[in-house]
Amino acid sequence: MPSATETPARQFFDIALAPVAGSRFQPTGFPDIGAAEFRRPVTVDGKVEWRDALILESAQSMANHLEAIGWDDAADEQVPVLRGLPYVRVTAADDGRYLTSSRTEAHRLASAFVKDSVVDGREMKTVIKETLGLRDDTPIPHRQIAAAVFRLDPLCLIHGVFFAESASVWPGQPKIPRALTGFIEALDVERAISGGVKRDAVRHKMGEAGGTAEGYGTVPYHRVEYTAATITASFVIDNAQIAAYGLGGSASRLLDTLARWEIRALMDRGLRLRTACDLTPVDPRLTDRSGLALPAVSELESELGELIAECRDQLGDGKPLDVVWAGGKTRAKKG
């Protein structure tokens, strides 16, 4: 990371992508609207032209892909390079099995599974309220919120968290926007329309009980994929927001390095977003708009180890906080 005097307010990456095979790709789809097509203005020779474009992956979906870089699904824990960073791990009340965590839940620390759990006989929503220092009719400094969240799960300061429940539960309903935003767009797109047939070699008559709705019969179908002149993954690291947390040099560098590591590792791994949407960077050298290259994953991981050690006092014991979820019914001790 550049020195404090050189660090830009925001760092921008525009990474050209291409399908790993062929030229077609499967778009993301949304209920009722299908693929997210739109018209994008492009300036050519001083004139604005409107081109057909497509949102290939949304900001919220890219946040999930970035967060997944730091999580080991097979072990149900964060990857070894992140050890020393706290997070909330949710376990089942009946047998203590792992259920989910603040790293894998859509709302992170504000997830229903987190807030409706119990730790040491106390409701987690109360623990979070007290940890953040929330009080009725009292504005809480943003830096106080950031320091508390950093101690609970620092990744929430990168990918955002919104404590949106009623003010009686979390006064002030504090919100931290994303400090790392990413999305993928395709420009100058065309539809690639094809189809196929689901064959049924066993049942030839459809008058019998059980039809296509139950999965029987030979059913033709259509398929819409896309091609594009360019596909671009865009990322923005908001260093000004990270600095505004007021956590100090080492903690700020830790968050910035985490963001850059997630981008670098995600691009190195490749982007198999869907069955028929597998993308890879056109140029393995990943540079921002100023020409500054992202370091290799190994270099960033070495930095992370050093910075996690430097921030030990701010990170607490650096271990997961185990909480118990009882099917949405908290079992806090009375008194």
N, C-alpha and C positions, 0 to 999 in steps of 0.2 A: 504494500500500500504506500502511495506517495506520502511525503511528510505533511504535517498538518497545514503548512502554508501552501502546499501544492495540490492538496486534495480538492477536486472540483465539487461544487455543490451537488451535482448529479453526474453519474457516469452512464453513458449510453452505449449499448451494443446493438448492432444490426447484423445478424449472422445469416448469410445465404444458405438455404437448404435445398436438397434435391431428393427425390425418391431413390431408395437404394436399388430398386429394380424397375425398369420401364419408366413411364412418365405419368402414370395415373396415381391418384391417391383418394382415399375415402375421407370425406369431410366429417367434421363433427356435426351431429344432428340434434335438434331441439324439438320437443313435443309441439305439435300444431304448426310449427314454422319450417321444419326441415333444416336444410343447410343454411348457414348464416351468410347469405349473399348481400353485397352492398355495392354502391358506386363510389369510387375513390377519385379525387381530383389529382391530376398529374400535370405539371407545367412543362410544356414542350415549346421551345423557341418563343418563350414569353407568353404563351397562350395556355389557358387551362383546358385540359381535356378530361372528360369523365370516363373512367375505365371500370370494367367489371372486376370485382374483387370478392374475396371470401375470407371470413374469419375461420381459420383452420383450427385454432385452439384458443380458447378464451383465457383471460387473466386468471380467473378463479381455477380453471383446470390446470393451467401451467403452475400455479402455486402448489397444487397437489403433486405434480410431477417433481418439482424442485424439492419439496419436503420429503418425498419418497427416497431421494438420494441418501438421506441420513438415517433411514430406517431399515432394519433387517427383518423382513417378514418371517423368515424361517426361525429366527431366535426370539421374535416378539420383543425387540429392544433396539435402541439406537446403535448405529454402527460403531465399531471400536474407536475410530478417530474422534468421535464426539463424546467419549466417556469423560465425565467430569462436568458435563452440562446437565442441570436438573430438568426434570419434566414430571408430569403427573401420570402415573400408571394406574389404570382402573382394573380392579379384580372383582371376581364374582363372590357374593356373600356365602354361597353354599359350599364351594370347595376351593376357593382362592385362585381359580384359574384366571389367566390373563384374558381381558375382554377388549380393551382399547386404551388409548392414551391421548394426552394433549398434543402429541405429534401427529396422530393419525385421524383425529376427529375434525370435521369441517369447521367447527367453531372453536377449536383448540381449548384454551382454558375455560371458555364460556360454554363448552359443550354441556348438554343435558346430563351426559354420563359422568362428567366431572363434577358439576355443581350439585347434582342430586346424590352424590356419594357421601360416605362418612369416613373420617380419619380420626383415630383415637377417640371414638365416641362422639365426635362433633360433626355437624353438617359442613360439608366442604364449602358451600356458598357463604357460610359465616366465616370460615377460615380465610377465604379469599377477600371478603369484605374487610376483615381486620388486618390482613397482610398489606392490602392496598391503602389502609388508613381511611376508608370511606366513612363519612359521617353526614347526617342530615344537615341541610342548609349550610354546608361548608365546602367551598370550592377547594379541590385538592390540587396542588402543583403537579404539572405534567411530569416533572422530573421525579417526583415521589412515586407516581404510578409506574414510570419506566423502571426505576430501581427495584420496585417490588416484583414486577413482572419478570425482570431479568433474573431474580432469585428463584422464581417459580418455573419459568421456561423461557429462556432468552430467544428461542426461535420465534416466539410470538411478537417480538419487537421487529422481526424481519418480515413476517408474513401477515401480521395484523391480528387483532382480537377486539371484539366488541362485546362488552358486558351489558347486553341489551334488556335484561329482565327489568321488572318494575323498579322504580326508585326506592320502594320500600325494602327491596332485597339488596340492590347495589346503588346507593345514592350517587347521583351525578352520572350514572351509566357511562363510565369512561370508555373511550374508544381509541385504539391505536391503529392508524392506517398502515397499509403495506409500505415497507421501506424498499422492498424488491418487487418489481412488477415485471411480468413477462407475458407475451402472447405471440401467436404466429398468424401471419396474414399471407394470402396468395393474391397476386396481381395478374390481370389479363387472363382471367380464367375462362375455360370452356367446359361444358358438360361432356362426359364420356358415358354414353348410355348403352347399356348391355342388358343381358337377361340370362335366365336359365330355367331349368325345370327340376322340381323335386319329384322324382319318379317313385311310383308304388308298384312293384312287381308282383305283389301278393293280391291286393284287392283291386278288381277291375270294375266292379259295379258300385256306384255311389248311393244306391237306393237303400242299402242295408244300414243298420245302426252304426253310427260312427262315421262322420264325414271329414271334410277338410279342417273344420274347426278343432277336431280331436287329433289331427295329424295324419289322417288317412287320405289316400287318393294321389293322383298325379297332378301337381299344381305348378303351372308356369308362373314366373315372377320376373319383374324388371329390376334393374340395378342402375343407380346413377353415381358415377364417380366423377372426378374432375382432373383436368390438366391445367397447368399455369405457366406463364412465362417466367415468373419469379416467385419464390417462396422465401419468406424472411421471418426469422425469429428475432423479436425485439425485446431487450431487457433494459430496465432503468434501475440503478441503485441510487437511492436518495440519501447521499451522505450528509446533507444538511439536516435531514430528519434524524439520522443517527446521532449527529453531534448535538442536536437539541435535546436528546435524552439526558444529557449531562452526566453520563456515567464515567467519564474520564477517558484518557488516551488508550489504555490497554483494552478496556471494554468496548470502546468505539471501534478500535481496530479489529477486535474479535468479531463483531457483528458484520463489519465490512468484509472481512476475510471469509466468514461463513457464506455470505451472499455470493462472492466471487467463486468460492469452491463449489457451491451448488450449480452455478451456471457451467463452470468448466467440466465438472463431473457428469452433468446431464448431457452436455454436448459430446463428450468422449464416449459415453455409453451408447448414444444414439437414441433416436426418438421413434420407438414403435408405439405410436399413439393408439392405434386400433389394428384389427386384423389386416386390413388393406391400406394402412397408412404408416409406412416405415420410412423415416427421413434421416438424413445424415448431413453434416455440414459440408459445403462445397470445398472450403478451405479449412484444414485443421488448425491453422493459425487463427486464433480468435482475438481480434483487436477491437477496441472501442472506437468511437468516432474520431478521437484525437490521434489514433494510431498506436495507443498503448496496448500491449499484448497481455492477455490473461496468462499468468504463470501456469506451469504444469500442475496437475493434481497433486503429485508428490510434494512439490514445493509448498503449495497451499496447505496441505495436511501437516507439514512440518511446522508452519506458522501457527496453525490452529493449536497444536500441542503446546507450544510455547505460550500462546496467549491465554489458553484455558488455565494453565498453571499460574500465570500472572494475575488472573482475575479470581483466584480461589476465594478470597475474602468476600467478594461480592456475589459469588455463586453458592454460598453456603457449603454444605457437604458435597454438593455435586452429584448426589444420588437421586434416583427417582423417588417421588413421594407416592407411596402406595395408599390408595383409597379403595373403599369397598362400595360396590353398587349392588343394591338389593332390589332390582327390578323397578327402580323409580320411586321406591318407598324408603326414605331415609330412616335409619334406626339410631338416632342420636340418644345418648344417655340424658336422663332428666336430672335437673338440679345443677 
